Amino acid sequence: MKQHWQAKLATLAVGALLGVVGTAYAKSLPAYDTTKATAQAQTFEARGVHSEASLPAAYQSYATTVTTEVRDYHEGFTFTVPWRLTNGRYESQGKEDGSTERGYFFNLAESSIAEPFLVSFTKRDNIVTGNVSLADWNSTWYNEPVADMTKDRYLTLWRENRPDLKGYVLDGDLFDYKGATTARWDSFVRSDAGETGSTFFDAEFIMAQDPTQRYTLTMMYPSKYTDYMTQGIVKTIVPSFKLLKEKYRNVGDLVLNDEISFVKPKGFKVLTKGNTGAVLSKDSYRIEVGLFPMEKTVTLDSTTAYPTMTARQEMADYYVEELVNNYGATIEVYKTLIDNHNTGSLIAGTLQRGDSSAIKFASYITLTDKGQAVVARVMTPDNGQPLDELMKLVEGVRIQHKGLMTSGTIVL
């Protein structure tokens, strides 16, 4: 297994050395200082464009910490990022070695500083070079077996084979990961950058069930946020990655019109149905799905007239504001879900209606290609139901997007 990042990455400005810590699932992943991570989170500058103006005062933290979950059933993998992302796109592109790379590219929301916040997660054909088997290729690092390889030896081989990284402080190691033949992480930082530059980080997985592919997380971020970023990598992104075998339904079995449909949860009966909405029920559960009138509207992309990821998040922020201000909702979960290139938001919590008992709810909100809000919402008396179960009931909204695609790039 050879380090495949090209020399051009060595030009990145970087500025902090990542340490090492053992975890329950890893020999060696980068360390972070929890106290520093907490302090850095308070000054974090990547946030939603309009979020602070839209979100209620009690939920301002969602301007930066909206979890983003990506599920790609076609490419067969999923991962979760613990921050608000924007400018999302899916790309498929050929590489110089004849391989094809497919995956997701984002910015971490909008930053007021010059250094980039970038994150990507991709899969790429695992091209074997030389007269070796795929099994040997996947279990070696620069032609040496990775079994029992020490961190020092790992880094020595990297330095010896990457002279273009002279002048950078390198760190990295192999680590154990469930289902992986080999997993490793690397970071490199300029020796003289201090905390004024950026840090480059990547983690690569070769999975036993898919040995002909390499799955790679890549990040670049301002070094002054190193502990906060590392905390998110170690606690959320790395453990969230897994392969998917499930199939995805592009059109639901409850069709409202040519654009909107819904995957009806098992056991639910349709009470009413029209071109713009439907009501379903099962026991104490009630689901309403369809076009949802909002007091506010979002601006579509000026060049494409298409609702981008940022617009969808903006509408979700407005929806949170409406739930809190108009319905007295307590929001316990708010996250972005990218389901086979379809971007929406999941919001869940409780509603208090007068003196009556609390109502649990979960909502999924997205936009049609014309920017109209579509919502699926389930409500039921609070009997201790896990919110994750409620959110699964409303994830089935399907919008037939015309989409925005250019040269292999799909705008999310």
Secondary structure by P-SEA (a helix, b strand, c coil): cccccccccccbbbbbbbbbbbcccccccbbbcaaaaaaaaaacccccccccccccccccccccccbbbbbbccccccccccbbbcccccccccccccbbbbbcccccccccccccbbbbbbcccccccccccaaaaaacccccccccccaaaaaaaaaaacccccccccccbbbbbccccccccbbbbbccccccbbbbbbbbbbccccccbbbbbbbcccccaaaaaaaaaaacccccbbbbcbbbbccccccccccbbbccccccccccccccccccccccbbbbbcbbbbcbbbbcccccccccaaaaaaaaaaaaaaaaacccccccbbbbbbcccccbbbbbbbbbcccccbbbbbbbbbbcccbbbbbbbbbbccccccaaaaaaaccccccccccccccccccc
